[in-house]
Amino acid sequence: MSAGGRPSVVVVEDYGILREELVHFLALNHFDVAGVNCSLGLDDWLASRPRPPDMVVLDLNLPGESGLDVARRLRATYPTLGIVMLTGRKEPADRLSGYVSGADVYLTKPASGEELLAVLASLQRRLRPQPSAAWQLDLQRRTITSPGGASSELSANECAVLAGMARARERIADSAELLLLCSGDKDTLNKGYLGVLLSRLRRKLAEVSTGADSQLIRAVRRKGYQLLIPIEIR
């Protein structure tokens, strides 16, 4: 829920007119709604917010990363997120791929506004936070909690970098992208700073780890850093 108590929805649709119509329609029906045109726009929106949305309305034919790949990442990172695929793909194989990728509901275009509202209302009733065996990153409290229940406090930049890796494809994030997530004096935000920050993160994760995770974050040559544990963001 948004701070005002309204359910929050992000519309991921590259066709500008349709995206604006959906955003306007959902806002009129008391949703806290935003619209983005691709996976990069969605990632930027997620990084700028203190908490994930309640639901996403997702097109499949997106520029860059496909809607199916976006759905897989969202489902892995936000297990309680409601994912509604709204697409022109109507073949049974497409529908099956949508559900396998993590969709809660698969709607084909053109879908009526009333049907979309009914779907979102149904998801609101069904979706409840569930106990999880994964690591939990709380963006508001700035804490990371291991599957065993032990927690550690994080700095704002540690929290941002950890979330950035968790959201990235295959959980691999470029060093420059991680530095862009950090706040502070731009003259000091360099690879040396990032190395120290990641060293602190490794130590904090190791302190609350159950011991089953021998390696938590590793450097990937010519790519950046990879998070080796699944983290759910709340």
Protein Blocks (a to p, Z undefined) as FASTA:
>chain_A
ZZkopacdddddfblklmmmmmmmmmmnopacdddfbfklmmmmmmmpcbdcfbdcddfb
dghjafklmmmmmmmmmmmbccddddfbfbfklmmmmmmnopabdcdddddfklmmmmmm
mmmmmpccdddfbdcddfklopacdfkopacdddfklmmmmmmmmmpghhiacfklmmmm
pgcjfklmcfklmmmmmmmmmmmmmmmpghlambfbdcdehklpadfbdcddZZ
